[in-house]
Amino acid sequence: MSKTTKILLVGCGKMGSAMLKGWLEAGYKKEHIRVVDEAASRLPVKSYDKPSAIERTFKPDVVVFAIKPQVAAEVLPLYAGYKGALFLSIMAGKTIATMKRKLGNNAAVVRAMPNLPAMVGEGISVATGKVSTAQRATALALLRSVGQAEWVAKEELMDAVTAVSGSGPAYVFHWVEAMHKAATDMGLPTNVAEALVKQTLKGSVALMADSNIKEIQQLRKDVTSKGGTTEAALEVLMNTKSGLLQLLSRAIRAAKKRSKSLSS
């Protein structure tokens, strides 16, 4: 994808700002990016507080929707006039069919789900859509400016993606909260408990960064000595009826169910 691709970003909240920062750091030309956002004046690129203010000579190759899904019905039709552009949506729960009803049946639409670590360039996004090979490459290139990106052929898989990676950072943060509370409940000073939990998580992530699932399973076994402390903890966490596997499975399926209901 050319770094001179013309991009129109609609919405510049946390995720929109992360994507804009990623594009600029990846070398996309500042002069070829426009933003429509209520807080337009604070941005490092040419920006507007409403779409009608965009200069008519600016013809975007890609229009990226980083707005709240609740306002999609009123916002999307304002951009339907950009015929031939690729529309890339990172709105949770809005299906391609729903977006095409507002943008036009012939619109090229890609639906994507990034996650919060995109703010530090470590996100993971999954995208889908029936578009050309070139348009698919364009969408993935933009998403990879803030982390990894994958493609799935079936849009219905996006509910599972949302449940696993879209919501996933919250599961990790809650895990940290739970470990911290367990540590302080046993008498550790809160600052020591915080350092132990955060650095343990950081170091563990570093160990498994380039590992596959089987290798990660082996890492777990490497920490676990027969009859030791880790084994005692894992007997609780790996209980076949009430362990972490069962709890996380229920949690992720609940998130998937909610995602599906929001998109219907």
C-alpha positions as CSV (number, residue, x, y, z in Angstrom):
1,M,0.0,0.0,0.0
2,S,1.3,3.4,-0.9
3,K,2.2,5.8,1.9
4,T,0.4,8.5,-0.2
5,T,-2.9,6.8,0.1
6,K,-5.6,9.4,1.0
7,I,-7.2,8.5,4.3
8,L,-10.3,10.1,5.9
9,L,-10.7,9.2,9.6
10,V,-14.1,9.7,11.0
11,G,-13.9,9.8,14.8
12,C,-10.7,10.3,16.8
13,G,-11.3,9.0,20.3
14,K,-9.0,6.5,21.9
15,M,-8.9,4.0,19.1
16,G,-9.1,6.5,16.3
17,S,-6.2,8.5,17.9
18,A,-4.2,5.2,18.3
19,M,-4.7,4.5,14.6
20,L,-3.8,8.0,13.5
21,K,-0.6,7.9,15.6
22,G,0.3,4.5,14.1
23,W,-0.2,5.7,10.5
24,L,2.0,8.7,11.0
25,E,4.7,6.6,12.7
26,A,4.5,4.1,9.8
27,G,5.2,6.8,7.3
28,Y,1.8,7.7,5.9
29,K,1.8,11.2,4.6
30,K,0.4,13.8,7.0
31,E,-0.9,15.9,4.1
32,H,-2.9,13.0,2.8
33,I,-4.9,12.4,6.0
34,R,-8.0,14.2,7.1
35,V,-10.0,13.8,10.3
36,V,-13.6,14.6,11.2
37,D,-14.0,14.9,15.0
38,E,-15.6,17.3,17.5
39,A,-12.2,17.8,19.0
40,A,-10.6,18.5,15.6
41,S,-8.4,21.4,16.7
42,R,-6.1,19.3,18.9
43,L,-5.0,16.9,16.1
44,P,-1.6,16.9,14.2
45,V,-3.3,16.7,10.8
46,K,-5.9,18.7,8.9
47,S,-9.2,18.2,10.7
48,Y,-12.8,19.3,10.7
49,D,-15.6,19.2,13.2
50,K,-18.2,18.2,10.6
51,P,-18.0,16.4,7.2
52,S,-19.5,19.3,5.3
53,A,-16.4,21.3,6.0
54,I,-14.0,18.9,4.1
55,E,-12.6,20.5,1.0
56,R,-14.3,19.2,-2.1
57,T,-11.0,18.5,-3.8
58,F,-10.1,15.9,-1.2
59,K,-11.1,12.5,-2.5
60,P,-10.2,9.7,0.0
61,D,-9.1,6.3,-1.0
62,V,-10.1,5.0,2.4
63,V,-12.7,6.2,4.9
64,V,-12.2,4.8,8.4
65,F,-15.1,4.8,10.8
66,A,-13.9,4.9,14.4
67,I,-17.1,6.2,15.9
68,K,-19.5,4.8,18.5
69,P,-21.9,2.3,16.9
70,Q,-24.8,4.1,18.5
71,V,-24.3,7.0,16.1
72,A,-23.6,5.0,13.0
73,A,-27.1,5.3,11.5
74,E,-26.9,9.1,11.4
75,V,-23.2,9.4,10.6
76,L,-22.6,6.8,7.8
77,P,-25.0,8.3,5.2
78,L,-23.0,11.6,5.3
79,Y,-20.1,9.7,3.7
80,A,-22.0,7.7,1.1
81,G,-21.0,10.2,-1.6
82,Y,-17.4,9.0,-1.6
83,K,-17.9,6.5,-4.4
84,G,-15.1,4.1,-5.1
85,A,-13.5,4.6,-1.6
86,L,-12.9,1.6,0.7
87,F,-14.8,1.9,3.9
88,L,-13.1,0.4,6.9
89,S,-15.1,0.2,10.1
90,I,-13.8,-0.6,13.6
91,M,-17.2,-0.1,15.2
92,A,-18.2,-3.0,17.4
93,G,-21.3,-5.0,16.5
94,K,-22.1,-3.2,13.2
95,T,-22.5,-5.8,10.4
96,I,-21.4,-5.2,6.8
97,A,-25.0,-5.5,5.7
98,T,-26.1,-2.8,8.2
99,M,-23.3,-0.5,7.0
100,K,-24.1,-1.1,3.3
101,R,-27.7,0.0,3.9
102,K,-26.3,3.4,4.9
103,L,-23.4,3.6,2.4
104,G,-24.9,2.0,-0.6
105,N,-25.2,-1.7,-1.7
106,N,-22.1,-1.3,-4.0
107,A,-19.9,0.1,-1.3
108,A,-16.7,-1.8,-0.5
109,V,-16.8,-2.4,3.2
110,V,-14.3,-4.0,5.6
111,R,-15.3,-4.7,9.1
112,A,-12.5,-4.9,11.7
113,M,-12.1,-5.4,15.4
114,P,-8.9,-4.0,16.9
115,N,-8.2,-4.0,20.7
116,L,-7.0,-1.5,23.3
117,P,-3.2,-2.4,23.1
118,A,-3.3,-0.7,19.7
119,M,-2.7,2.5,21.8
120,V,0.9,1.3,22.3
121,G,1.3,-0.3,18.9
122,E,0.7,-3.8,20.3
123,G,-2.8,-4.4,19.2
124,I,-4.3,-7.4,17.4
125,S,-7.0,-6.8,14.8
126,V,-9.1,-9.2,12.8
127,A,-10.9,-8.0,9.6
128,T,-13.4,-9.4,7.1
129,G,-15.3,-8.3,4.0
130,K,-16.0,-9.2,0.4
131,V,-13.6,-6.8,-1.3
132,S,-10.8,-7.0,-3.9
133,T,-7.3,-8.3,-3.1
134,A,-5.9,-4.8,-3.2
135,Q,-8.6,-3.5,-0.9
136,R,-8.0,-6.3,1.6
137,A,-4.2,-5.5,1.5
138,T,-5.0,-1.8,2.1
139,A,-7.2,-2.6,5.1
140,L,-4.6,-4.9,6.6
141,A,-1.8,-2.5,6.1
142,L,-3.7,0.3,8.0
143,L,-4.5,-2.1,10.8
144,R,-0.9,-3.4,11.0
145,S,0.2,0.1,11.8
146,V,-1.0,-0.5,15.3
147,G,0.0,-4.1,15.8
148,Q,-0.8,-7.5,14.2
149,A,-3.7,-8.1,11.9
150,E,-5.5,-11.2,10.6
151,W,-8.2,-11.9,8.1
152,V,-11.2,-14.2,8.4
153,A,-13.5,-15.2,5.5
154,K,-16.7,-15.6,7.5
155,E,-18.1,-12.4,9.1
156,E,-20.0,-14.5,11.7
157,L,-16.6,-15.2,13.3
158,M,-16.3,-11.6,14.3
159,D,-18.5,-12.2,17.4
160,A,-15.9,-14.7,18.6
161,V,-13.1,-12.3,17.7
162,T,-14.8,-9.6,19.8
163,A,-15.2,-12.0,22.7
164,V,-11.6,-13.2,22.7
165,S,-9.4,-10.2,21.7
166,G,-11.7,-7.2,21.7
167,S,-12.8,-7.8,25.3
168,G,-9.7,-9.8,26.1
169,P,-7.5,-7.0,27.7
170,A,-10.2,-6.5,30.3
171,Y,-9.8,-10.2,31.3
172,V,-6.1,-9.7,31.7
173,F,-6.5,-6.5,33.7
174,H,-9.0,-8.3,36.0
175,W,-6.6,-11.2,36.5
176,V,-4.0,-8.6,37.6
177,E,-6.5,-7.1,40.0
178,A,-7.4,-10.5,41.5
179,M,-3.7,-11.5,41.9
180,H,-3.0,-8.2,43.6
181,K,-5.9,-8.6,46.0
182,A,-4.8,-12.1,46.9
183,A,-1.3,-10.8,47.5
184,T,-2.4,-8.0,49.8
185,D,-4.8,-10.3,51.6
186,M,-1.8,-12.4,52.6
187,G,-0.2,-9.3,54.1
188,L,2.2,-8.1,51.3
189,P,2.5,-4.3,51.1
190,T,0.4,-3.0,48.2
191,N,3.4,-1.5,46.4
192,V,5.3,-4.8,46.7
193,A,2.3,-6.8,45.6
194,E,1.8,-4.5,42.6
195,A,5.4,-4.9,41.6
196,L,5.3,-8.7,41.9
197,V,2.1,-9.1,39.9
198,K,3.0,-6.7,37.1
199,Q,6.5,-7.8,36.6
200,T,5.5,-11.5,36.8
201,L,2.9,-10.9,34.0
202,K,5.4,-8.8,32.0
203,G,8.1,-11.5,32.3
204,S,5.7,-14.3,31.5
205,V,4.5,-12.6,28.4
206,A,8.1,-12.1,27.3
207,L,8.8,-15.8,27.7
208,M,5.8,-16.9,25.6
209,A,6.0,-14.1,23.0
210,D,7.4,-16.3,20.2
211,S,5.9,-19.6,21.5
212,N,3.0,-21.6,20.2
213,I,0.3,-23.1,22.4
214,K,2.2,-26.4,22.9
215,E,5.3,-24.5,23.9
216,I,3.4,-22.4,26.3
217,Q,2.0,-25.6,27.9
218,Q,5.5,-26.7,28.3
219,L,6.5,-23.5,30.0
220,R,3.7,-24.0,32.5
221,K,5.0,-27.5,33.2
222,D,8.6,-26.2,33.6
223,V,7.4,-23.9,36.4
224,T,5.5,-26.8,38.1
225,S,7.5,-29.1,40.4
226,K,6.0,-32.3,41.6
227,G,4.6,-31.8,45.0
228,G,5.5,-28.1,45.0
229,T,3.7,-24.8,45.5
230,T,2.8,-24.3,41.9
231,E,1.2,-27.7,41.7
232,A,-0.9,-26.9,44.7
233,A,-2.2,-23.7,43.0
234,L,-2.8,-25.4,39.7
235,E,-4.9,-28.1,41.3
236,V,-7.3,-25.3,42.1
237,L,-7.0,-23.5,38.8
238,M,-7.2,-26.7,36.7
239,N,-10.1,-28.3,38.5
240,T,-12.2,-29.9,35.8
241,K,-15.5,-28.7,37.2
242,S,-14.7,-25.2,38.6
243,G,-11.3,-24.3,37.3
244,L,-10.1,-21.4,35.1
245,L,-10.8,-23.2,31.8
246,Q,-14.5,-23.6,32.7
247,L,-14.7,-20.0,34.0
248,L,-13.1,-18.4,31.0
249,S,-15.1,-20.5,28.6
250,R,-18.3,-19.3,30.2
251,A,-17.1,-15.7,30.3
252,I,-16.0,-15.7,26.6
253,R,-19.2,-17.3,25.4
254,A,-21.2,-14.7,27.3
255,A,-19.2,-12.0,25.6
256,K,-19.8,-13.7,22.2
257,K,-23.5,-13.9,22.9
258,R,-23.7,-10.2,23.8
259,S,-21.7,-9.3,20.7
260,K,-24.2,-11.2,18.5
261,S,-27.2,-9.6,20.2
262,L,-25.8,-6.1,19.7
263,S,-25.2,-6.7,15.9
264,S,-28.7,-8.1,15.3
